[in-house]
Amino acid sequence: MKVSTRGRYGLRLLVDLAEHASDLPVALSQVAGRQDLSEKYLQQVALLLTRGGYLVSVKGAGGGYLLSRKPEQMLIYDIFDLLEGNIAFAEIPQKEETAIQRCIRIHFFEKLDEKVRNTFEGVTLADVTKAEWFTYMI
């Protein structure tokens, strides 16, 4: 699985807002400048994150975006699930699934899904911003 540009931009947007958190909204132009991202594409991602409940959009002069809740309350797994679509590897069982398809689904793809979920389900946005390696990146 490869994370799409939407997933990477979305995570960078949320991390940037978490790192520069204040009570004032942050303009996407500022985030785009700091992160060297396309502002137009960032607008599309911000809209998805707003609809998904991760951002609050503030209109008007001095407007921009705020995190809708604390970074400790935002799970990376859920963020990627929103931005990437369903991130599961296993397909929904087909009506006429062969024994081989069922075996592969159950014993490989469903186990892979469980591993991915277990790895990322407990990781929050705060965890990403507090990671030791992260301080070298900013």
Protein Blocks (a to p, Z undefined) as FASTA:
>chain_A
ZZdfklmmmmmmmmmmmmmgcfbdcdfklmmmmnopafklmmmmmmmmmmnopaccdede
hiacddfbdfklpcfklmmmmmnopabfbdcddfklcfklmmmmmmmmmmmmmmmmmmmm
mpcfklmmmpmklmmmZZ
